[in-house]
Amino acid sequence: DYPLVVFSIYLLAILGLFVFWKRPKTSTAIGAAIPAGLLFYFYFHYWVYWIIVLGLLFIYSFFNKNRSSQLFKSFLVLGSVVAVISIPYFVNYLSFSKLAGFDEVALRLGIATGRTPGLSSLGLAYLAYIIIAIGTYFLYFRKGDRKTAILFWIFLLAAFIVWNLQLVLGYVPAPNNWRRTISPILYIILFHAIYTLIRNAEIKFPSMKKIAAVALILLTAG
């Protein structure tokens, strides 16, 4: 029930957003919007998390439109394309929700009801998010890479939000599946941080990249 194509679309959405975030314009907005819109038709948890990420980034771009009007205008394009692609999904959902067996299907999907915070089920996950957020400040924001820091912080903030959607909605389908959604993001942040550290260390130690490449090969072989 979890085909590899889901990851493919999700990774395309992540890659598209990275490109758009670095170079906001109409073409990159459309490139980021298409896989984001397609997520609606593959897996609930992915599109919910990703729409929250895009929503938070849009809010950021709105309040910073005087500093970067191009980013805000491009986000309007991105949001419009995602909205258009998602229309058939919501039309089908509304039609399906009116059927007599909708409640039974919802129960089979593992919907958890209640308004309990997701703190108890996560253990040290929140602590990990906080540590990553602090590391992002020192590795990116403090070094002048403000855009990367903002993007990673919003990824983490969206993770906090999805783990606690039940506080607002009163229910959430299969909450344990949020781990599958958030894990690829955490890996990307981690490997990006490792790459950044190696790149920074290479200034003082030119052979660092070769050493890291050999270490990676040895780890992969092992």
mmCIF file of the C-alpha atoms, coordinates in Angstrom:
data_MODEL
# 
_entry.id   MODEL 
# 
loop_
_atom_site.group_PDB 
_atom_site.id 
_atom_site.type_symbol 
_atom_site.label_atom_id 
_atom_site.label_alt_id 
_atom_site.label_comp_id 
_atom_site.label_asym_id 
_atom_site.label_entity_id 
_atom_site.label_seq_id 
_atom_site.pdbx_PDB_ins_code 
_atom_site.Cartn_x 
_atom_site.Cartn_y 
_atom_site.Cartn_z 
_atom_site.occupancy 
_atom_site.B_iso_or_equiv 
_atom_site.pdbx_formal_charge 
_atom_site.auth_seq_id 
_atom_site.auth_comp_id 
_atom_site.auth_asym_id 
_atom_site.auth_atom_id 
_atom_site.pdbx_PDB_model_num 
ATOM 1   C CA . ASP A 1 1   ? 0.000   0.000  0.000   1.00 0.00 ? 1   ASP A CA 1 
ATOM 2   C CA . TYR A 1 2   ? 3.079   2.225  -0.167  1.00 0.00 ? 2   TYR A CA 1 
ATOM 3   C CA . PRO A 1 3   ? 4.438   2.198  -3.745  1.00 0.00 ? 3   PRO A CA 1 
ATOM 4   C CA . LEU A 1 4   ? 7.846   3.550  -4.660  1.00 0.00 ? 4   LEU A CA 1 
ATOM 5   C CA . VAL A 1 5   ? 6.184   6.035  -7.016  1.00 0.00 ? 5   VAL A CA 1 
ATOM 6   C CA . VAL A 1 6   ? 5.034   7.971  -3.925  1.00 0.00 ? 6   VAL A CA 1 
ATOM 7   C CA . PHE A 1 7   ? 8.657   8.613  -2.963  1.00 0.00 ? 7   PHE A CA 1 
ATOM 8   C CA . SER A 1 8   ? 9.473   9.576  -6.551  1.00 0.00 ? 8   SER A CA 1 
ATOM 9   C CA . ILE A 1 9   ? 6.787   12.252 -6.670  1.00 0.00 ? 9   ILE A CA 1 
ATOM 10  C CA . TYR A 1 10  ? 7.659   13.421 -3.163  1.00 0.00 ? 10  TYR A CA 1 
ATOM 11  C CA . LEU A 1 11  ? 11.357  13.750 -3.998  1.00 0.00 ? 11  LEU A CA 1 
ATOM 12  C CA . LEU A 1 12  ? 10.486  15.645 -7.177  1.00 0.00 ? 12  LEU A CA 1 
ATOM 13  C CA . ALA A 1 13  ? 8.385   18.028 -5.083  1.00 0.00 ? 13  ALA A CA 1 
ATOM 14  C CA . ILE A 1 14  ? 11.291  18.537 -2.659  1.00 0.00 ? 14  ILE A CA 1 
ATOM 15  C CA . LEU A 1 15  ? 13.793  19.053 -5.476  1.00 0.00 ? 15  LEU A CA 1 
ATOM 16  C CA . GLY A 1 16  ? 11.416  21.427 -7.250  1.00 0.00 ? 16  GLY A CA 1 
ATOM 17  C CA . LEU A 1 17  ? 10.985  23.480 -4.095  1.00 0.00 ? 17  LEU A CA 1 
ATOM 18  C CA . PHE A 1 18  ? 14.743  23.687 -3.528  1.00 0.00 ? 18  PHE A CA 1 
ATOM 19  C CA . VAL A 1 19  ? 15.258  24.992 -7.069  1.00 0.00 ? 19  VAL A CA 1 
ATOM 20  C CA . PHE A 1 20  ? 12.359  27.424 -6.748  1.00 0.00 ? 20  PHE A CA 1 
ATOM 21  C CA . TRP A 1 21  ? 13.555  28.686 -3.362  1.00 0.00 ? 21  TRP A CA 1 
ATOM 22  C CA . LYS A 1 22  ? 17.008  29.439 -4.764  1.00 0.00 ? 22  LYS A CA 1 
ATOM 23  C CA . ARG A 1 23  ? 15.741  30.927 -8.049  1.00 0.00 ? 23  ARG A CA 1 
ATOM 24  C CA . PRO A 1 24  ? 12.124  32.109 -7.681  1.00 0.00 ? 24  PRO A CA 1 
ATOM 25  C CA . LYS A 1 25  ? 10.530  32.770 -11.057 1.00 0.00 ? 25  LYS A CA 1 
ATOM 26  C CA . THR A 1 26  ? 7.560   31.559 -13.067 1.00 0.00 ? 26  THR A CA 1 
ATOM 27  C CA . SER A 1 27  ? 9.286   28.533 -14.605 1.00 0.00 ? 27  SER A CA 1 
ATOM 28  C CA . THR A 1 28  ? 10.674  27.223 -11.301 1.00 0.00 ? 28  THR A CA 1 
ATOM 29  C CA . ALA A 1 29  ? 7.323   27.936 -9.608  1.00 0.00 ? 29  ALA A CA 1 
ATOM 30  C CA . ILE A 1 30  ? 5.548   25.718 -12.142 1.00 0.00 ? 30  ILE A CA 1 
ATOM 31  C CA . GLY A 1 31  ? 8.272   23.081 -11.803 1.00 0.00 ? 31  GLY A CA 1 
ATOM 32  C CA . ALA A 1 32  ? 7.742   22.990 -8.037  1.00 0.00 ? 32  ALA A CA 1 
ATOM 33  C CA . ALA A 1 33  ? 3.947   23.145 -8.270  1.00 0.00 ? 33  ALA A CA 1 
ATOM 34  C CA . ILE A 1 34  ? 3.348   20.181 -10.590 1.00 0.00 ? 34  ILE A CA 1 
ATOM 35  C CA . PRO A 1 35  ? 4.765   17.412 -8.343  1.00 0.00 ? 35  PRO A CA 1 
ATOM 36  C CA . ALA A 1 36  ? 3.310   19.195 -5.291  1.00 0.00 ? 36  ALA A CA 1 
ATOM 37  C CA . GLY A 1 37  ? -0.140  19.076 -6.879  1.00 0.00 ? 37  GLY A CA 1 
ATOM 38  C CA . LEU A 1 38  ? 0.289   15.436 -7.891  1.00 0.00 ? 38  LEU A CA 1 
ATOM 39  C CA . LEU A 1 39  ? 0.862   14.466 -4.254  1.00 0.00 ? 39  LEU A CA 1 
ATOM 40  C CA . PHE A 1 40  ? -2.888  14.871 -3.683  1.00 0.00 ? 40  PHE A CA 1 
ATOM 41  C CA . TYR A 1 41  ? -3.472  11.764 -5.794  1.00 0.00 ? 41  TYR A CA 1 
ATOM 42  C CA . PHE A 1 42  ? -0.898  9.512  -4.107  1.00 0.00 ? 42  PHE A CA 1 
ATOM 43  C CA . TYR A 1 43  ? -0.757  9.742  -0.310  1.00 0.00 ? 43  TYR A CA 1 
ATOM 44  C CA . PHE A 1 44  ? -2.689  11.785 2.220   1.00 0.00 ? 44  PHE A CA 1 
ATOM 45  C CA . HIS A 1 45  ? 0.147   12.447 4.676   1.00 0.00 ? 45  HIS A CA 1 
ATOM 46  C CA . TYR A 1 46  ? 2.529   13.694 2.012   1.00 0.00 ? 46  TYR A CA 1 
ATOM 47  C CA . TRP A 1 47  ? 0.228   16.257 0.491   1.00 0.00 ? 47  TRP A CA 1 
ATOM 48  C CA . VAL A 1 48  ? -0.956  17.533 3.887   1.00 0.00 ? 48  VAL A CA 1 
ATOM 49  C CA . TYR A 1 49  ? 2.607   18.018 5.130   1.00 0.00 ? 49  TYR A CA 1 
ATOM 50  C CA . TRP A 1 50  ? 3.743   19.556 1.857   1.00 0.00 ? 50  TRP A CA 1 
ATOM 51  C CA . ILE A 1 51  ? 0.835   21.982 1.635   1.00 0.00 ? 51  ILE A CA 1 
ATOM 52  C CA . ILE A 1 52  ? 1.634   23.121 5.182   1.00 0.00 ? 52  ILE A CA 1 
ATOM 53  C CA . VAL A 1 53  ? 5.270   23.669 4.140   1.00 0.00 ? 53  VAL A CA 1 
ATOM 54  C CA . LEU A 1 54  ? 4.176   25.680 1.097   1.00 0.00 ? 54  LEU A CA 1 
ATOM 55  C CA . GLY A 1 55  ? 1.666   27.615 3.182   1.00 0.00 ? 55  GLY A CA 1 
ATOM 56  C CA . LEU A 1 56  ? 4.279   28.593 5.748   1.00 0.00 ? 56  LEU A CA 1 
ATOM 57  C CA . LEU A 1 57  ? 6.705   29.621 3.009   1.00 0.00 ? 57  LEU A CA 1 
ATOM 58  C CA . PHE A 1 58  ? 3.958   31.679 1.374   1.00 0.00 ? 58  PHE A CA 1 
ATOM 59  C CA . ILE A 1 59  ? 3.290   33.461 4.681   1.00 0.00 ? 59  ILE A CA 1 
ATOM 60  C CA . TYR A 1 60  ? 6.996   34.172 4.985   1.00 0.00 ? 60  TYR A CA 1 
ATOM 61  C CA . SER A 1 61  ? 7.153   35.521 1.428   1.00 0.00 ? 61  SER A CA 1 
ATOM 62  C CA . PHE A 1 62  ? 4.079   37.693 2.072   1.00 0.00 ? 62  PHE A CA 1 
ATOM 63  C CA . PHE A 1 63  ? 5.612   39.391 5.102   1.00 0.00 ? 63  PHE A CA 1 
ATOM 64  C CA . ASN A 1 64  ? 8.900   39.815 3.230   1.00 0.00 ? 64  ASN A CA 1 
ATOM 65  C CA . LYS A 1 65  ? 7.473   40.941 -0.116  1.00 0.00 ? 65  LYS A CA 1 
ATOM 66  C CA . ASN A 1 66  ? 9.056   44.366 0.253   1.00 0.00 ? 66  ASN A CA 1 
ATOM 67  C CA . ARG A 1 67  ? 12.449  42.692 0.480   1.00 0.00 ? 67  ARG A CA 1 
ATOM 68  C CA . SER A 1 68  ? 11.763  40.169 -2.306  1.00 0.00 ? 68  SER A CA 1 
ATOM 69  C CA . SER A 1 69  ? 8.680   40.912 -4.380  1.00 0.00 ? 69  SER A CA 1 
ATOM 70  C CA . GLN A 1 70  ? 9.788   38.343 -6.964  1.00 0.00 ? 70  GLN A CA 1 
ATOM 71  C CA . LEU A 1 71  ? 9.542   35.531 -4.415  1.00 0.00 ? 71  LEU A CA 1 
ATOM 72  C CA . PHE A 1 72  ? 6.029   36.559 -3.414  1.00 0.00 ? 72  PHE A CA 1 
ATOM 73  C CA . LYS A 1 73  ? 4.818   36.925 -7.001  1.00 0.00 ? 73  LYS A CA 1 
ATOM 74  C CA . SER A 1 74  ? 6.326   33.555 -7.912  1.00 0.00 ? 74  SER A CA 1 
ATOM 75  C CA . PHE A 1 75  ? 4.609   31.960 -4.924  1.00 0.00 ? 75  PHE A CA 1 
ATOM 76  C CA . LEU A 1 76  ? 1.283   33.206 -6.251  1.00 0.00 ? 76  LEU A CA 1 
ATOM 77  C CA . VAL A 1 77  ? 2.008   31.295 -9.459  1.00 0.00 ? 77  VAL A CA 1 
ATOM 78  C CA . LEU A 1 78  ? 3.052   28.192 -7.522  1.00 0.00 ? 78  LEU A CA 1 
ATOM 79  C CA . GLY A 1 79  ? -0.048  28.273 -5.327  1.00 0.00 ? 79  GLY A CA 1 
ATOM 80  C CA . SER A 1 80  ? -2.359  28.837 -8.288  1.00 0.00 ? 80  SER A CA 1 
ATOM 81  C CA . VAL A 1 81  ? -0.974  25.848 -10.192 1.00 0.00 ? 81  VAL A CA 1 
ATOM 82  C CA . VAL A 1 82  ? -1.210  23.588 -7.126  1.00 0.00 ? 82  VAL A CA 1 
ATOM 83  C CA . ALA A 1 83  ? -4.806  24.724 -6.541  1.00 0.00 ? 83  ALA A CA 1 
ATOM 84  C CA . VAL A 1 84  ? -5.814  23.977 -10.135 1.00 0.00 ? 84  VAL A CA 1 
ATOM 85  C CA . ILE A 1 85  ? -4.218  20.512 -10.066 1.00 0.00 ? 85  ILE A CA 1 
ATOM 86  C CA . SER A 1 86  ? -5.942  19.674 -6.771  1.00 0.00 ? 86  SER A CA 1 
ATOM 87  C CA . ILE A 1 87  ? -9.481  20.586 -7.912  1.00 0.00 ? 87  ILE A CA 1 
ATOM 88  C CA . PRO A 1 88  ? -10.434 17.065 -9.168  1.00 0.00 ? 88  PRO A CA 1 
ATOM 89  C CA . TYR A 1 89  ? -9.172  15.582 -5.893  1.00 0.00 ? 89  TYR A CA 1 
ATOM 90  C CA . PHE A 1 90  ? -11.438 17.736 -3.754  1.00 0.00 ? 90  PHE A CA 1 
ATOM 91  C CA . VAL A 1 91  ? -14.391 17.262 -6.102  1.00 0.00 ? 91  VAL A CA 1 
ATOM 92  C CA . ASN A 1 92  ? -14.005 13.482 -5.788  1.00 0.00 ? 92  ASN A CA 1 
ATOM 93  C CA . TYR A 1 93  ? -13.519 13.719 -2.024  1.00 0.00 ? 93  TYR A CA 1 
ATOM 94  C CA . LEU A 1 94  ? -16.674 15.760 -1.529  1.00 0.00 ? 94  LEU A CA 1 
ATOM 95  C CA . SER A 1 95  ? -18.639 13.307 -3.676  1.00 0.00 ? 95  SER A CA 1 
ATOM 96  C CA . PHE A 1 96  ? -17.231 10.319 -1.801  1.00 0.00 ? 96  PHE A CA 1 
ATOM 97  C CA . SER A 1 97  ? -17.881 11.883 1.627   1.00 0.00 ? 97  SER A CA 1 
ATOM 98  C CA . LYS A 1 98  ? -21.598 11.944 0.854   1.00 0.00 ? 98  LYS A CA 1 
ATOM 99  C CA . LEU A 1 99  ? -21.777 8.175  0.317   1.00 0.00 ? 99  LEU A CA 1 
ATOM 100 C CA . ALA A 1 100 ? -23.365 5.965  2.969   1.00 0.00 ? 100 ALA A CA 1 
ATOM 101 C CA . GLY A 1 101 ? -20.208 3.909  3.593   1.00 0.00 ? 101 GLY A CA 1 
ATOM 102 C CA . PHE A 1 102 ? -17.862 6.866  4.074   1.00 0.00 ? 102 PHE A CA 1 
ATOM 103 C CA . ASP A 1 103 ? -17.690 6.570  7.885   1.00 0.00 ? 103 ASP A CA 1 
ATOM 104 C CA . GLU A 1 104 ? -16.874 2.857  7.696   1.00 0.00 ? 104 GLU A CA 1 
ATOM 105 C CA . VAL A 1 105 ? -14.065 3.460  5.218   1.00 0.00 ? 105 VAL A CA 1 
ATOM 106 C CA . ALA A 1 106 ? -12.700 6.249  7.412   1.00 0.00 ? 106 ALA A CA 1 
ATOM 107 C CA . LEU A 1 107 ? -12.527 3.870  10.392  1.00 0.00 ? 107 LEU A CA 1 
ATOM 108 C CA . ARG A 1 108 ? -10.662 1.284  8.319   1.00 0.00 ? 108 ARG A CA 1 
ATOM 109 C CA . LEU A 1 109 ? -8.071  3.913  7.428   1.00 0.00 ? 109 LEU A CA 1 
ATOM 110 C CA . GLY A 1 110 ? -7.104  4.111  11.089  1.00 0.00 ? 110 GLY A CA 1 
ATOM 111 C CA . ILE A 1 111 ? -8.436  7.541  12.002  1.00 0.00 ? 111 ILE A CA 1 
ATOM 112 C CA . ALA A 1 112 ? -7.438  8.516  15.535  1.00 0.00 ? 112 ALA A CA 1 
ATOM 113 C CA . THR A 1 113 ? -9.833  10.819 17.343  1.00 0.00 ? 113 THR A CA 1 
ATOM 114 C CA . GLY A 1 114 ? -9.205  13.201 20.220  1.00 0.00 ? 114 GLY A CA 1 
ATOM 115 C CA . ARG A 1 115 ? -7.296  16.387 20.941  1.00 0.00 ? 115 ARG A CA 1 
ATOM 116 C CA . THR A 1 116 ? -4.243  14.975 22.718  1.00 0.00 ? 116 THR A CA 1 
ATOM 117 C CA . PRO A 1 117 ? -0.914  16.675 21.889  1.00 0.00 ? 117 PRO A CA 1 
ATOM 118 C CA . GLY A 1 118 ? 1.537   14.507 19.978  1.00 0.00 ? 118 GLY A CA 1 
ATOM 119 C CA . LEU A 1 119 ? 4.224   14.915 22.632  1.00 0.00 ? 119 LEU A CA 1 
ATOM 120 C CA . SER A 1 120 ? 3.761   11.578 24.368  1.00 0.00 ? 120 SER A CA 1 
ATOM 121 C CA . SER A 1 121 ? 3.906   9.486  21.182  1.00 0.00 ? 121 SER A CA 1 
ATOM 122 C CA . LEU A 1 122 ? 7.056   11.114 19.833  1.00 0.00 ? 122 LEU A CA 1 
ATOM 123 C CA . GLY A 1 123 ? 9.510   10.608 22.662  1.00 0.00 ? 123 GLY A CA 1 
ATOM 124 C CA . LEU A 1 124 ? 12.768  12.332 21.700  1.00 0.00 ? 124 LEU A CA 1 
ATOM 125 C CA . ALA A 1 125 ? 11.628  13.369 18.211  1.00 0.00 ? 125 ALA A CA 1 
ATOM 126 C CA . TYR A 1 126 ? 10.732  16.903 19.272  1.00 0.00 ? 126 TYR A CA 1 
ATOM 127 C CA . LEU A 1 127 ? 14.109  17.228 20.971  1.00 0.00 ? 127 LEU A CA 1 
ATOM 128 C CA . ALA A 1 128 ? 15.758  16.145 17.712  1.00 0.00 ? 128 ALA A CA 1 
ATOM 129 C CA . TYR A 1 129 ? 13.814  18.817 15.793  1.00 0.00 ? 129 TYR A CA 1 
ATOM 130 C CA . ILE A 1 130 ? 14.945  21.468 18.261  1.00 0.00 ? 130 ILE A CA 1 
ATOM 131 C CA . ILE A 1 131 ? 18.585  20.360 18.037  1.00 0.00 ? 131 ILE A CA 1 
ATOM 132 C CA . ILE A 1 132 ? 18.430  20.433 14.232  1.00 0.00 ? 132 ILE A CA 1 
ATOM 133 C CA . ALA A 1 133 ? 16.855  23.895 14.353  1.00 0.00 ? 133 ALA A CA 1 
ATOM 134 C CA . ILE A 1 134 ? 19.642  25.175 16.597  1.00 0.00 ? 134 ILE A CA 1 
ATOM 135 C CA . GLY A 1 135 ? 22.265  23.569 14.365  1.00 0.00 ? 135 GLY A CA 1 
ATOM 136 C CA . THR A 1 136 ? 20.634  25.232 11.353  1.00 0.00 ? 136 THR A CA 1 
ATOM 137 C CA . TYR A 1 137 ? 21.064  28.605 13.013  1.00 0.00 ? 137 TYR A CA 1 
ATOM 138 C CA . PHE A 1 138 ? 24.791  28.156 13.577  1.00 0.00 ? 138 PHE A CA 1 
ATOM 139 C CA . LEU A 1 139 ? 25.564  26.392 10.300  1.00 0.00 ? 139 LEU A CA 1 
ATOM 140 C CA . TYR A 1 140 ? 23.470  28.502 7.921   1.00 0.00 ? 140 TYR A CA 1 
ATOM 141 C CA . PHE A 1 141 ? 21.749  31.562 9.371   1.00 0.00 ? 141 PHE A CA 1 
ATOM 142 C CA . ARG A 1 142 ? 24.730  32.807 11.357  1.00 0.00 ? 142 ARG A CA 1 
ATOM 143 C CA . LYS A 1 143 ? 26.987  32.223 8.336   1.00 0.00 ? 143 LYS A CA 1 
ATOM 144 C CA . GLY A 1 144 ? 24.786  34.385 6.117   1.00 0.00 ? 144 GLY A CA 1 
ATOM 145 C CA . ASP A 1 145 ? 22.840  31.630 4.319   1.00 0.00 ? 145 ASP A CA 1 
ATOM 146 C CA . ARG A 1 146 ? 19.501  32.992 5.458   1.00 0.00 ? 146 ARG A CA 1 
ATOM 147 C CA . LYS A 1 147 ? 17.387  31.345 2.745   1.00 0.00 ? 147 LYS A CA 1 
ATOM 148 C CA . THR A 1 148 ? 18.544  27.808 3.507   1.00 0.00 ? 148 THR A CA 1 
ATOM 149 C CA . ALA A 1 149 ? 18.001  28.371 7.228   1.00 0.00 ? 149 ALA A CA 1 
ATOM 150 C CA . ILE A 1 150 ? 14.461  29.669 6.689   1.00 0.00 ? 150 ILE A CA 1 
ATOM 151 C CA . LEU A 1 151 ? 13.621  26.715 4.446   1.00 0.00 ? 151 LEU A CA 1 
ATOM 152 C CA . PHE A 1 152 ? 14.904  24.129 6.939   1.00 0.00 ? 152 PHE A CA 1 
ATOM 153 C CA . TRP A 1 153 ? 13.192  25.850 9.869   1.00 0.00 ? 153 TRP A CA 1 
ATOM 154 C CA . ILE A 1 154 ? 9.898   25.787 8.013   1.00 0.00 ? 154 ILE A CA 1 
ATOM 155 C CA . PHE A 1 155 ? 10.362  22.083 7.253   1.00 0.00 ? 155 PHE A CA 1 
ATOM 156 C CA . LEU A 1 156 ? 10.764  21.504 10.995  1.00 0.00 ? 156 LEU A CA 1 
ATOM 157 C CA . LEU A 1 157 ? 7.878   23.787 11.962  1.00 0.00 ? 157 LEU A CA 1 
ATOM 158 C CA . ALA A 1 158 ? 5.607   21.918 9.545   1.00 0.00 ? 158 ALA A CA 1 
ATOM 159 C CA . ALA A 1 159 ? 6.647   18.678 11.260  1.00 0.00 ? 159 ALA A CA 1 
ATOM 160 C CA . PHE A 1 160 ? 5.552   20.109 14.623  1.00 0.00 ? 160 PHE A CA 1 
ATOM 161 C CA . ILE A 1 161 ? 2.241   21.145 13.099  1.00 0.00 ? 161 ILE A CA 1 
ATOM 162 C CA . VAL A 1 162 ? 1.319   17.833 11.442  1.00 0.00 ? 162 VAL A CA 1 
ATOM 163 C CA . TRP A 1 163 ? 2.051   15.896 14.621  1.00 0.00 ? 163 TRP A CA 1 
ATOM 164 C CA . ASN A 1 164 ? -0.568  18.050 16.342  1.00 0.00 ? 164 ASN A CA 1 
ATOM 165 C CA . LEU A 1 165 ? -3.280  18.495 13.711  1.00 0.00 ? 165 LEU A CA 1 
ATOM 166 C CA . GLN A 1 166 ? -5.667  16.632 16.008  1.00 0.00 ? 166 GLN A CA 1 
ATOM 167 C CA . LEU A 1 167 ? -5.580  19.598 18.384  1.00 0.00 ? 167 LEU A CA 1 
ATOM 168 C CA . VAL A 1 168 ? -7.447  21.605 15.746  1.00 0.00 ? 168 VAL A CA 1 
ATOM 169 C CA . LEU A 1 169 ? -9.362  18.962 13.795  1.00 0.00 ? 169 LEU A CA 1 
ATOM 170 C CA . GLY A 1 170 ? -10.163 16.561 16.623  1.00 0.00 ? 170 GLY A CA 1 
ATOM 171 C CA . TYR A 1 171 ? -8.935  13.615 14.520  1.00 0.00 ? 171 TYR A CA 1 
ATOM 172 C CA . VAL A 1 172 ? -6.113  12.549 12.222  1.00 0.00 ? 172 VAL A CA 1 
ATOM 173 C CA . PRO A 1 173 ? -5.798  9.527  9.885   1.00 0.00 ? 173 PRO A CA 1 
ATOM 174 C CA . ALA A 1 174 ? -3.070  7.010  10.801  1.00 0.00 ? 174 ALA A CA 1 
ATOM 175 C CA . PRO A 1 175 ? -0.866  9.453  12.773  1.00 0.00 ? 175 PRO A CA 1 
ATOM 176 C CA . ASN A 1 176 ? 2.138   7.091  12.825  1.00 0.00 ? 176 ASN A CA 1 
ATOM 177 C CA . ASN A 1 177 ? 2.508   7.616  9.076   1.00 0.00 ? 177 ASN A CA 1 
ATOM 178 C CA . TRP A 1 178 ? 3.796   11.131 9.674   1.00 0.00 ? 178 TRP A CA 1 
ATOM 179 C CA . ARG A 1 179 ? 7.158   9.497  10.379  1.00 0.00 ? 179 ARG A CA 1 
ATOM 180 C CA . ARG A 1 180 ? 7.349   8.300  6.767   1.00 0.00 ? 180 ARG A CA 1 
ATOM 181 C CA . THR A 1 181 ? 6.609   11.803 5.577   1.00 0.00 ? 181 THR A CA 1 
ATOM 182 C CA . ILE A 1 182 ? 9.076   13.654 7.770   1.00 0.00 ? 182 ILE A CA 1 
ATOM 183 C CA . SER A 1 183 ? 11.998  11.182 7.674   1.00 0.00 ? 183 SER A CA 1 
ATOM 184 C CA . PRO A 1 184 ? 13.132  12.017 4.094   1.00 0.00 ? 184 PRO A CA 1 
ATOM 185 C CA . ILE A 1 185 ? 13.187  15.711 5.018   1.00 0.00 ? 185 ILE A CA 1 
ATOM 186 C CA . LEU A 1 186 ? 15.370  15.041 8.066   1.00 0.00 ? 186 LEU A CA 1 
ATOM 187 C CA . TYR A 1 187 ? 17.784  12.948 5.984   1.00 0.00 ? 187 TYR A CA 1 
ATOM 188 C CA . ILE A 1 188 ? 18.046  15.712 3.396   1.00 0.00 ? 188 ILE A CA 1 
ATOM 189 C CA . ILE A 1 189 ? 18.773  18.306 6.078   1.00 0.00 ? 189 ILE A CA 1 
ATOM 190 C CA . LEU A 1 190 ? 21.360  15.990 7.646   1.00 0.00 ? 190 LEU A CA 1 
ATOM 191 C CA . PHE A 1 191 ? 23.227  15.245 4.413   1.00 0.00 ? 191 PHE A CA 1 
ATOM 192 C CA . HIS A 1 192 ? 23.061  18.875 3.347   1.00 0.00 ? 192 HIS A CA 1 
ATOM 193 C CA . ALA A 1 193 ? 24.618  19.816 6.698   1.00 0.00 ? 193 ALA A CA 1 
ATOM 194 C CA . ILE A 1 194 ? 27.382  17.222 6.256   1.00 0.00 ? 194 ILE A CA 1 
ATOM 195 C CA . TYR A 1 195 ? 28.080  18.537 2.756   1.00 0.00 ? 195 TYR A CA 1 
ATOM 196 C CA . THR A 1 196 ? 28.197  22.106 4.068   1.00 0.00 ? 196 THR A CA 1 
ATOM 197 C CA . LEU A 1 197 ? 30.561  21.152 6.895   1.00 0.00 ? 197 LEU A CA 1 
ATOM 198 C CA . ILE A 1 198 ? 32.889  19.374 4.459   1.00 0.00 ? 198 ILE A CA 1 
ATOM 199 C CA . ARG A 1 199 ? 32.809  22.328 2.083   1.00 0.00 ? 199 ARG A CA 1 
ATOM 200 C CA . ASN A 1 200 ? 33.650  24.727 4.912   1.00 0.00 ? 200 ASN A CA 1 
ATOM 201 C CA . ALA A 1 201 ? 36.418  22.473 6.240   1.00 0.00 ? 201 ALA A CA 1 
ATOM 202 C CA . GLU A 1 202 ? 37.909  22.175 2.763   1.00 0.00 ? 202 GLU A CA 1 
ATOM 203 C CA . ILE A 1 203 ? 39.049  25.797 2.998   1.00 0.00 ? 203 ILE A CA 1 
ATOM 204 C CA . LYS A 1 204 ? 41.519  24.853 5.726   1.00 0.00 ? 204 LYS A CA 1 
ATOM 205 C CA . PHE A 1 205 ? 41.964  21.202 4.721   1.00 0.00 ? 205 PHE A CA 1 
ATOM 206 C CA . PRO A 1 206 ? 41.929  20.870 0.887   1.00 0.00 ? 206 PRO A CA 1 
ATOM 207 C CA . SER A 1 207 ? 42.012  17.067 1.054   1.00 0.00 ? 207 SER A CA 1 
ATOM 208 C CA . MET A 1 208 ? 38.819  16.894 3.140   1.00 0.00 ? 208 MET A CA 1 
ATOM 209 C CA . LYS A 1 209 ? 36.567  16.162 0.151   1.00 0.00 ? 209 LYS A CA 1 
ATOM 210 C CA . LYS A 1 210 ? 38.693  13.182 -0.919  1.00 0.00 ? 210 LYS A CA 1 
ATOM 211 C CA . ILE A 1 211 ? 38.738  11.816 2.630   1.00 0.00 ? 211 ILE A CA 1 
ATOM 212 C CA . ALA A 1 212 ? 34.956  12.171 2.889   1.00 0.00 ? 212 ALA A CA 1 
ATOM 213 C CA . ALA A 1 213 ? 34.479  10.434 -0.483  1.00 0.00 ? 213 ALA A CA 1 
ATOM 214 C CA . VAL A 1 214 ? 36.628  7.474  0.614   1.00 0.00 ? 214 VAL A CA 1 
ATOM 215 C CA . ALA A 1 215 ? 34.775  7.279  3.943   1.00 0.00 ? 215 ALA A CA 1 
ATOM 216 C CA . LEU A 1 216 ? 31.434  7.269  2.131   1.00 0.00 ? 216 LEU A CA 1 
ATOM 217 C CA . ILE A 1 217 ? 32.577  4.471  -0.196  1.00 0.00 ? 217 ILE A CA 1 
ATOM 218 C CA . LEU A 1 218 ? 33.762  2.399  2.768   1.00 0.00 ? 218 LEU A CA 1 
ATOM 219 C CA . LEU A 1 219 ? 30.502  2.925  4.629   1.00 0.00 ? 219 LEU A CA 1 
ATOM 220 C CA . THR A 1 220 ? 28.484  1.992  1.548   1.00 0.00 ? 220 THR A CA 1 
ATOM 221 C CA . ALA A 1 221 ? 30.582  -1.106 0.939   1.00 0.00 ? 221 ALA A CA 1 
ATOM 222 C CA . GLY A 1 222 ? 30.193  -2.123 4.566   1.00 0.00 ? 222 GLY A CA 1 
# 
